[in-house]
């Protein structure tokens, strides 16, 4: 499908990742913990991947680990910060629009000290509200995402005024490779398939200055969390991230211009609401909700016209449950569509999508007698 516009779910494999993956499959099959030559060879590749990702994130290589997925990285990162401070409490302050993996991690260890902080109509949290909640008794960690995975809104992470001894967890899966990352965090999680790396590779970065302990049994910290390392996957993820960052500014500028066309086309439709911050947002993503149109109908109609988009909550679209993000923003949850551009999406493709969108919405509404 040439009209793949769902890169917020998964970006197509970057050519740099494909090349690195094929090369590493020949050398990176052995257990990196073994002392024989194939094991040492795999260890060398794994350490190289850690060094590249660390440089891209602006951290030390021993502060980076590869996990089985972005969700796994979120769970290990956030729960590890909480586990290291259990003697002081178990409460987590988080925004109401966090990714479901963060909400599931918080819910896994119920606590009366947990606090969900609301957001405004654009999906942005108030730093002062977070800071006030963070000073509640029993709170031992704060979780604020770098950018929202559904509406693209950037969060003011670096404006948070938190106690010096309170760790901050940042889910950066939607932001890595797209925009500059927040400077202030204790642990950070990301997912390689979001930037054109292979699926099944997550990244967890933990500052050496942070108190963090592995939250699950049998782990080896950040060296090889979760067991046997996917060395080819890690190397491919690193290659893709390095390539994406080299072109980030140029790609972001082009995508911003193209997304403005989609935003304008959606806003011109009657009874349609474009959501997310108009300026402080990811460059490649736009979400809108159409009244009197089912999200599943719109996705299916656009799919028939050759365009792949997403609807519903970013991680529960298959169940067609209303988006908790849109609900927290006070936005329409019916007829929701998220469009996210590829790095090589063209102007002609965007223009064709805008035309298909108008046709599809008009057709569905006419079929309903509207």
N, C-alpha and C positions, 0 to 999 in steps of 0.2 A: 504494500500500500504506500503510494507516494505521499498521501496526506496524513502521515502519522503526526499527530499533534497532542501527544500524551507523554511528553518527556519528563514531566514531573513525577510520573510513575516509574518510568525507566527510559533512559537515553539509549539510542542504538549504540552498539559497541564501537568505540573510537578506533580508527585504523591503527593508531599507535598501540592500543591495547591488544588488538588482534595480532599484531606482529610480535609483541612481547610474549603473549600467551602461547603462541605456537612455538617460539624459541624455547620458552621455559619448560614446556611439556617434555622436551628431550632431556632436560637437566635437573628439573626440580621435583622429581617423583619421590625421592627418598625422604626418610625421616630426618629433619634438620637437627635432631638431638643425638643422632648417632655419630660415632667417631670415625667410621670408615669413609673412604673417599666420596662415594655418592652422597652420603649424609653431609659431609663438610661442604660439598658443592651446593647442595640445597640450602644449607645454612648461609652460605655466601650470598645466594640469590635473595633469600628472605631478608637478610640484613641490609642488602642494597635497596630493596623495596621500602623497608622502614626508613632508611636514610632519605630517600627521595620524598616520601610522604611527609616526613618530619620537616624537611626544608620547605615544602609547599605550605605547611601549616605554621611555620615559624617556631618550631619547638625542637627539642633534642630527640635523637633517634630512640633513646631508651625511654622516652615518654609516649611512644606510639606502639600500639599493638593491633593485630588483625583479628577480627572476629568472624563468626559464621554469617552475620548479616548486620544491617544497620540496627534492626530491632535488638539483636543480641548486644551490640555495642551500647545502646541506650540502657538496657537493663543492667549490664555490668557497670557502666559508668555511674549512673545515678544510685543504684543500690549499693555500690562500693563506697560511695561517699557517706551514705547513711550508715552502713555497717561499721565504718571506722569511728562513728561517733555515737553508737547506741547507748553508751553510758550517760549521755547528756539528753537523750530523747530520740524520737523517731519521726518527727513531723517534717513534711516537705511542703514548701510554698511553690506553687506553679501557676502558670497562666491557664485560663479556661480553654485556650485554643491550642494547647500542646498536642503533638502527635499522639495517636492512640497508644503507641509503645510506651510513652512517658506516663500516660494515665494508667495503663495496665501495671506498670512498675510501682506506681504510687499505691494503687489499689491492692496489690499483692501483699502489702504490709499495712493493713488498716491502722489508722491512728486518729485520735480526736484532735491532734495537733496539725493535721493536714489542712492547708488552705488553698482554695482555688480563687485566683484573682481575676476579676472580669476585665473585659476590654471595651474599647469604644466602638463606634460604628465602622471604623476603618480596620478594626482588628488589632489595634495597638494597645498595649498595656501601659498604665500610668506608673512610672518608676517609683513615685512616692507611695503608691498603694502597696507595691511589692515590698519596699523598704519597711513600711509600717507592719505588714504581715510577718516579715522576716524576724521581727523583734519579739514575736509572741513566744511564750514559754514552750519549750519542747521542740521548737523548730531547729533542725540540724542541717538542712540543705535547701537550696533554692534552684528551681528549674525554669529557665526562660529560653525559648527557642531563638535562633538567630533570624529565621524567616519562616513564615507560615507556609506549610506545604499545600494548602488549599486555595488561599487567596493571594499569596505572594507578599503580604505585608511584612516589612522589616521591623524587628523589635528593637527598642532603644536599650540594648543590653549594656553598653558602656556608660549609660547614664544612671545605672542602678547604684544607689548608695547603701551598700550592705555592710554589716559588721565585718571587720577584718578577718575574724576567725570563722566566718560562715562561708562554706564552699558554694560555688555556683556551677551548676551543670547546664551545658548548652547543647541542645540538639541542633546540629548544623547541617543535617542531611540535605535540606532544600537549598542551602546557601553555598556550600563548598563548590568552588569552580565557577560560581555565578557572580558573587559580590565579595568585597573585602570582609573578612570575618571579624567578630568582636575581639577586642584585645584582652578583656577581663573575663577569665573563666578558670575553673579548677579542673573540670573534666569536659571533654567535647566528643560527640559521636557523629559519625557520617556513614554514608553508604555508597559504595563504588558505582553501582549501576545508575545512580543519579547523575553522574558526570561522564558516563560513557565507559566505565570499567565493567568487568564481568559481574553478573549477579552472584549472590552468595559470598560477598566480601564486604565486611564492615570494618570501620576504622574507629578505634578508641584511643584518645589522647588524654593522658592524665599528667598534670604538672607534678614535678618532683616535690614541689613545696606543699602539695595537697595531701591531706590525710585520706588515704584510700586503701581499702583492703578488698581482696576478691570476695564477692558475695556468695559464690557458689562453691560446693565441695569439689576438691580434686583439681583446682585450677593452678596455673603457674604464673599468676600475675599477668603482666603485659607481654611477657616473652612469647608464649603460645597459648593464649586464653582459649579454653574450650577443647584442647586436645591437639590432634594432628593438624598441622598448618597446611593451608592450600597455597603452596609456594607459587605455582604458576599464576593463580588468581591474584595474589598479592602483588606480584611483579607487573601484571597487566593493569591492575588498578593504579599503581604508581605511575606507569607510563602514560596512562590516559590523563591522570590529574596534571601531570607535568605539561602535557601537550595542551590541555584545556586552559590552564593558567597562562600559558604563553600568548594565547589569543583572546584572553578574557575581555579586555577592554573593547577591542574591535567587535567581537561577537555581541557583547552586551549593548553597545551603541546601536548596532543594526537591529537587534531584537527589540529594543525599546521602540524604535521607529515603527516596526511591523506590528507590535502589540498595540500601539496607539490606533492603528487602523482597525484592529479587531474591537478595541474598546469603543471606538466611535460608531462602528457598524452595530454593535450590540446596544449601545445607548440610544441609537436612533429607532430601535424597535419599540412599539408601544408596550407599556406595562412590563418593561424590562429594567432590571437593576444591576448595574455593574458594581461589584463589591471589591473591597480591598483598598489600601491607601493609594491615591492617584500618583504619588511621587515616590514615597519611601517604600519601594516594592522591588521584587525580583524582576529582572529585565525581560524574561521570556514567558511570563505567565499572566493570564487574565481569567477571572471567574465572573460569571453573570448568572442571574436567575430570571426566567421568563414566566410570568404569571399565566395561568390557564394552559400550561404545557408541562407534561410529565418529563422529568429528566431522562428516564429510560426511553421514552418516545423520541426525544431529541437526539440522544446518542445513536439510536437505531437509524433514524432518518439521515443523520449526517454520515453514518457508516455506509449506508446504501449509496451515498453520493461520493464515497471515497475518502472520507475524513474520519480519523480515529480521535475521539476526545473522551474525557472522563466526566462522570456525574456522581453525585452523592459524596459521602465522606471518603476521604482519600484512601482509607484502608478498609472500608466496609461497603464499597460500591456494589459488590456482588449481591449483597443483601438488600440494597436499595434503602438503607436506613438514612434518615435525615442527617445532615452534617452537623456534628456538635460545634464545629467552628462557626458556621453560619448562624446557628441558633444563639451562640454566645454573643455574636455581633448584632443580633436583632435583625438579621437580614432574612430575605425570603429563602426558605429551604426547599421550595417546590420548583421544579423546572431548572435545576442548577446544572451548569456546564462549566468545566474547567478546560481551558485551552492552554497548552504549553508547547512552545516552538522548539524544533530541532536547531542545532547550530547551523545547518545548511538550508533551513526553510527559506523559500524565495518570496519575492514580492508577488509574483504571479500566483503562487500557491495561496498566499494570504488573501489576495483579491478573490480568488475562486472560492475560498472558504467563506468569506463574508457574503458572497452571493448565495452560496448554498445555505447559509444560516438563515438568511431572510426567506428563501424559498421554503425551507423546512418548517420554520415557525409559522409562517403564513398557512402552509398546507395543514399542519396539525390543528391550528385554531379553526380553520375553515371546516375541517372534518368534525369538530366539536360544536359547530354551529355558531362560532364567534366571529 
